[in-house]
Amino acid sequence: MPVKLTIYVGTMTGTAELVAQEIEDWLTGEGGEAEIVLMDDLDHASFSEEGPYLICTSTYGQGDVPDNAQSLFDALSDQRPDLAHIRYGLIGLGDSTYQQTFCYGGKRFDALLEELGARRVGTSFYHDASSGEMPEDEALEWFKAWLPSLLDERREAA
Ligand SMILES: Cc1cc2nc3c(=O)[nH]c(=O)nc-3n(C[C@H](O)[C@H](O)[C@H](O)COP(=O)(O)O)c2cc1C
């Protein structure tokens, strides 16, 4: 499968990283490639490659991005790079007991990337920790259904 995906992970306790690893394992088994990068050291220039990117992030505080995603989020907000060349998918992790801010970490990234001109492929996946569903299982099912949309987009762009 001709896909080389970069997965940017925002996490506090490792769930989002586990989700990314599950996707990487499956994609590698299908002949694709994925590189998992924790968001810690990323900055406004981290979207200079064409991608595609998958943003996989949880939510903390009062609807904030996790600590390891904050400097990337701030750098993008302040520097406002033009991301018109970027295609991305989005996985947000949260808990619906936080009714007012459910999955806001992912939703904030989604809104910011769109503001900067990047285009999201397909619908996002939001995992609810209160649902009883395993995030890595649900996210992988979503990913398998999402991937054809990414491949279609690339065919149209070619
Ligand atoms: C202190 C704390 C605050 C949280 N705040 C929110 C929130 O505002 N909205 C939300 O949807 N989930 C919130 N969550 C739930 C986490 O985002 C969720 O458990 C997620 O799966 C954790 O993923 P991680 O291990 O990758 O960080 C919070 C969890 C904790 C422990």
The ligand as an SDF file (V2000), in Angstrom:
LIG
                    3D

 31 33  0  0  0  0  0  0  0  0999 V2000
   -7.2720   15.5540   34.7020 C   0  0  0  0  0  0  0  0  0  0  0  0
   -7.9650   15.1130   33.4440 C   0  0  0  0  0  0  0  0  0  0  0  0
   -8.6330   16.0440   32.6730 C   0  0  0  0  0  0  0  0  0  0  0  0
   -9.3250   15.6570   31.5130 C   0  0  0  0  0  0  0  0  0  0  0  0
  -10.0260   16.5980   30.7890 N   0  0  0  0  0  0  0  0  0  0  0  0
  -10.7450   16.1910   29.7190 C   0  0  0  0  0  0  0  0  0  0  0  0
  -11.5660   17.1270   28.9940 C   0  0  0  0  0  0  0  0  0  0  0  0
  -11.6470   18.3240   29.3170 O   0  0  0  0  0  0  0  0  0  0  0  0
  -12.2840   16.6700   27.9350 N   0  0  0  0  0  0  0  0  0  0  0  0
  -12.2480   15.3560   27.5370 C   0  0  0  0  0  0  0  0  0  0  0  0
  -12.9260   15.0110   26.5590 O   0  0  0  0  0  0  0  0  0  0  0  0
  -11.4710   14.4560   28.1920 N   0  0  0  0  0  0  0  0  0  0  0  0
  -10.7250   14.8410   29.2640 C   0  0  0  0  0  0  0  0  0  0  0  0
   -9.9600   13.9110   29.9420 N   0  0  0  0  0  0  0  0  0  0  0  0
   -9.9440   12.4890   29.4820 C   0  0  0  0  0  0  0  0  0  0  0  0
   -8.6920   12.0930   28.6780 C   0  0  0  0  0  0  0  0  0  0  0  0
   -8.5150   12.9030   27.5390 O   0  0  0  0  0  0  0  0  0  0  0  0
   -8.8510   10.6280   28.2250 C   0  0  0  0  0  0  0  0  0  0  0  0
   -8.8520    9.8050   29.3790 O   0  0  0  0  0  0  0  0  0  0  0  0
   -7.7990   10.1440   27.2480 C   0  0  0  0  0  0  0  0  0  0  0  0
   -8.1190    8.8310   26.7980 O   0  0  0  0  0  0  0  0  0  0  0  0
   -6.3930   10.1330   27.8260 C   0  0  0  0  0  0  0  0  0  0  0  0
   -5.4810    9.8530   26.7940 O   0  0  0  0  0  0  0  0  0  0  0  0
   -3.8860    9.8950   27.0060 P   0  0  0  0  0  0  0  0  0  0  0  0
   -3.5170    8.7450   27.9000 O   0  0  0  0  0  0  0  0  0  0  0  0
   -3.3210    9.7130   25.6290 O   0  0  0  0  0  0  0  0  0  0  0  0
   -3.4950   11.2200   27.5720 O   0  0  0  0  0  0  0  0  0  0  0  0
   -9.2830   14.2910   31.1060 C   0  0  0  0  0  0  0  0  0  0  0  0
   -8.5760   13.3510   31.8840 C   0  0  0  0  0  0  0  0  0  0  0  0
   -7.9300   13.7510   33.0460 C   0  0  0  0  0  0  0  0  0  0  0  0
   -7.2060   12.7070   33.8650 C   0  0  0  0  0  0  0  0  0  0  0  0
  1  2  1  0
  2  3  1  0
  2 30  2  0
  3  4  2  0
  4  5  1  0
  4 28  1  0
  5  6  2  0
  6  7  1  0
  6 13  1  0
  7  8  2  0
  7  9  1  0
  9 10  1  0
 10 11  2  0
 10 12  1  0
 12 13  2  0
 13 14  1  0
 14 15  1  0
 14 28  1  0
 15 16  1  0
 16 17  1  0
 16 18  1  0
 18 19  1  0
 18 20  1  0
 20 21  1  0
 20 22  1  0
 22 23  1  0
 23 24  1  0
 24 25  2  0
 24 26  1  0
 24 27  1  0
 28 29  2  0
 29 30  1  0
 30 31  1  0
M  END
$$$$
